[in-house]
Every structure is written in structure tokens, then in C-alpha cells.
Amino acid sequence: MDLHLVSWNRPKMTELVINTIRRNTKPDSYSIHVFDNNSNRETKDMLYHYYDNGIINSLDEAILNHGLEYARQALLEEHATSDYFICVDNDCLPPPMVNSNMIAGGLDWVEQLVMLMTRYEDYAAISCRTQVMIGTGNIFEHTEKQDITDFPHPGGSLRIMRTDAVLQVGGWSKQSSGRGSEERYICGKLREANYKTGFATHIPTLHLFGTRGEHETDRWGYDKDMKPEDSGHSDVWHPILGSGDSFEEVEQYAGKELAEAYFGKTTI
């Protein structure tokens, strides 16, 4: 399975995402392809290290921040070699392997997503369920008995996509400026082509919102002085954005060692 990760700054967060993928995904079943949108030096050095040591399989670099749509299309053109690929935002952690109360026990998150795509052939894009939906309300309120919650524009929170369907609609536009709203663009085209899109009701992902304290960031994990229009993230308010990430939640997904590294502390 090809995992398409787009990075721009947020080095600690991006590193945690990569390491959690390694921790929670069966070895030799996936490849991580990174497109970096001209990150800062700390992020680039971390990505070079991971590429040189074989932790990520490819690293494409832009000399400018071309935006999310451009990066998604570049990854599609170069690194979509199977029936499906997965879009990975650099702030979403995959869940550990489950043993019960999910679609199937003993499967990792990639296998669970593939099972959904195989079962529901009318869906072209299915994202993992984030722990909170910013600005949309609780779309899962009446869908707990369903495998998929239909939604017009599921984001890059570990979003599996049907390769032939995305190619059929022409993929993303490389002409889009800024970071844009790539999920509205591509999912809108897919739905116009009579495909469905949505969230996997029972496959969770932890959406990170930045650490605080000695690693102080803004509400989305970028440098604290960065304006929303610079990062491309809306300045919408939600209580979770005021407190940063929870150590306990990160530990549930990434394990104690990676959580301690992310927060820069040792627990007792």
C-alpha cells in the first residue's frame, strides 16, 4: 500500500506520525512516500535522516510551498502503484491493531480500510474517524451501526482512495495556489462522477493539534506567531484547540516511548 504523506514544517508532529505508522502497521505491507512543501531546516533534516535510513521510501522536495493540491497530484502521478492509496496528513496518528469490536479482529488500520473499500465498491474515498470534528458538528450521532458515515468532503485523516476513480476524474489541480481545500476539490469531483465519499465510522485516528509548554505552537501545531492564512488552517475555534494534545491520548495511539519523545518529557 502506498501512503502519501505531505509535510510542511511541524517537525515533531510529522516525526510522530511517521513513527506511529511504523508502530501500528504490519511491516513490509506499505511504503511511505513524502512530498515536502519546502519546510524549515529542522523538518528537512529529520526527513533526510528518515529517508537515508530507509524509514520512508521516497522523498520529493519542492523549492516553494506549492500547496496541498499540487503535492497530492505529484504523489498520485509518481507513487500510486496499486488499486488503492492512502492520503496521510502530517497531524493524524493511525490506531493500534484491534482485536475486537471493530470490522475484523487482528487487522491493522490499512487492512481495515482496504476491507471497507472492497466491501463498498461505490465509495472512492474513505477517511478514518477523527476524535473531534472541527466546524461540522457530530456527524456520527446516528451512524454508529453503519460501517461508513457518508460525508461530502472527508479530509486527509488517513483517507484511502480508489486509484482508478481518482485518475478517472483527473486528480487534483496543480494550479491551485496556497494550501487550499484539497478534500473539497477531489471529493467534489468524485461525487460528481457518482462515487460516494465518507468516514469509516469505526476506524479512529487521533488528530493532533500541537503541543504546548516548551514546544509552544499555535492551535494547529505551527509556529505560534504564524497567522491562519499562512498555514492554510481556518481560525475556527473549538475547545480542544485551546489545550493542545493530551499525553494520555497520544500514548494510546503511539505508545509511551513515542509519546514521551513528542512531549519532551519522561513520565513516572
N, C-alpha and C positions, 0 to 999 in steps of 0.2 A: 504494500500500500504506500502510495506517495503522499507524504504530509507536506503541505505547502505553508511555510511559516514566513510571514512578513514582519520585519523588525525595523524599528526606528527608535533609538535611544532606549530608555528604561532597561539598562543592562542587568540589574539584579533580578528584575521581573522576568526578562527574557531567558536568563540563565536558569531560573527556577522552572520555567515552562519546559525547556529542553530536558532538564534532568528529571522532571516528573514524568515526561513522556517515556524516557528510558526506564524509569522505575515501574511504571504501570502498564507497559505494553510488552507483549511477548517478543523476545529477541528474534532477530532475523526475519521479522514479518512486516517490516516497514522501512522506509527511507525518509529522512528529514532533509528537505530542500529549503534553503533560506534565501530570501531576497531582502537585502538590506538597503533601505532608502537613505543612504548617506548619513549614518548615525554618528554620534560623537566618538571620540577616540576610545573611551573605555569600552563601549559596546563593540566596536570593531575589533579591538584586541581580544575580547572574550570570544567573539565568533571565529577569528583566525585560529585561536587555540583549539576550539572545538572541531574545526574543520581539519586542522593539521593532525589531530589525534583520532580522526575517524568517527567522531561523535555525531557530527552532521555530515551528510553525504555530498552536498553541494552548497556553494556559497556564491551567489551572484550579487554584485555591488553596483549601485547607481552613484553617479557623481553629484546628483541632485536628488532632493526628495520629489519624486515624480508622482506620488500619491498612491493610494491603495489599489485603485483600479488598474493602473499601469503595472504594478507589482504582481497582482493576481493574474493578469493576462500573460505576463512574461513567464511566470511559473507554469501556467497552463500550456503554453507553447513549447516549453523546454522539458517539463517534468511531469507530464500526465501520461503514463505508460500503461495503465490498467483500466479496468471498467469503471473504477471509482477513484477519486482523490479526495483529500480532506484539507480544507482551509483551516489554518491554525492562527488565531490572533496571539500576539505575544503577551497576553494577560489572562489566559484561560488554562486551568490545570485539568488534565484528564483524571477520571476517577480510578481508584484501585480496582482490581479484579473482584467481581462479585461472586458469591456462592449461592445466593437465594434471593427470592423476592424481586428478581429482575426478569428480563426476557429469557435468559438462559443462564444457569449457573456455570461457573468455571470459564467464562468467556471474558476476554478483556474488552475495553471500550470500542476498539476498532472492530472486533468481531461482532459485537452487538450492533454497531451501526450498519455493518455490511448485511447482517441478518435482516434488519429493517428494510434496507434498500432492495434486498432480494424478495422480501415478502410483499412489499408495496411498490410495484413497478411504476405506478403513476406518479410517484414522488421523485423529483430530480434533485432536491436539496433538503437535508435534514440536519439540524444543529442540535448539539447537546443542550440540555436544560440548565440555564444559569440559576444560581441561588436567589437572585432578585432580578426583576425586570425593571429597568430604569425607564420611566416615562410611558409605560404601556399598561400598567395595572396587572392584576393576576389573571393571565390568560389561561392558566391551568385549573381554574376553580372548578370546572365541571367536566374535566377531561381525564381524571385520574384512572379511569378504566380503559382508556384508549392508549394504544402504543404511540401514536403521533398526535400532537396538537397542531392543527392547521394554523399557519401564520403567514402573512404575505411577504415578509422580508426577514427571515432568520439570519442573524449575523454570523461572523466568523468564529463563533464559540464552538470550535471543533465541528465544523459543518462538512458532512460528507456530501459529495456531489457526483452525479452521474455524468461521466466524461462525454459520452456521445450526445447527451442532451445539451450540455454547455457548449460544445462545439457546434451543434446544430443552430443555436441562437447567436453564434458569433462571439461568445465570451464577453469580456469586458472591453471598454473603450480605453485605449492608451492615451487618448486625447484629453481625458478628464484631468482637470487641474486640482491641486491640493489633495487632501486625504478623502474628501467626498463622502458618499454614502454607497459604497460598493454593493451592499446587500440589497438595497432598494433597486439598484440598477440591474443586477444579474437576475434576482428573483422576479422582478417585474417582467423581464424578457422571458423567463421560463414559464411564468404563469400565462403570459400572452400566447405561448406555444402550447397551452393546455396541460402543462405539468403542474403538479402540486408542490408546495413547499411547507415546511413546518419545523417544530421542535420535537425531539424524542422525549416523550413525557417522563420516561423512567431511566434515562441515562443522564446523570448530572455532570456538570462541570463547575468548577469554582472560578468565578470571575474576580480577578484581583483588582484592587483599587488603590494600591500604593501603600507603602509602609510610612510610619511617622517617626517622631523622635529623631535619632541621629541620622536617619535616612529620610529626612523630611522631603515630601513631594507635594504636588498639588493633588486634587481629588481623584485624578486619573493615573497617577504614578509618574508624571513627568516633573521636570524641574519646577519648583514651587512658584517661580516668578513667570512661568510660561502662561500666556493667555490662551483661552479655549480655541480661538481662531487659528493659533499657531500649531496646536496639536491636532486640530480637526475634531475634537470631542466637544459635545454640547455642554454648556454651562448649566444644564438642568440640575436641580437639587434633589437629593434623596438622603435620608438619614445615614445610610451606610457610607456615603461619600464623605461624611464628616469625621469618621472614626478610623478610616484605614482598614487594613486587613487584620483579621483575628488570627493569632498564633494557633489557637485550637483548631480552627477550620483548615488552615494551611497544613497543619500536621496530619489531619485526617486524610488529605489528598497526597501530600508529598512525603510524609513520614517525618520523624523527629529530627533526623540529621539535616535534611534539606530545609526544614522549617527554621532550624537554628541558624543555618547559614544565611537564609534570606533575611531574618530579623536581626542578625548580627549579635546573637546572644546565646548563652548556654543556660538551659533550664536545669532545675534541681530534680 
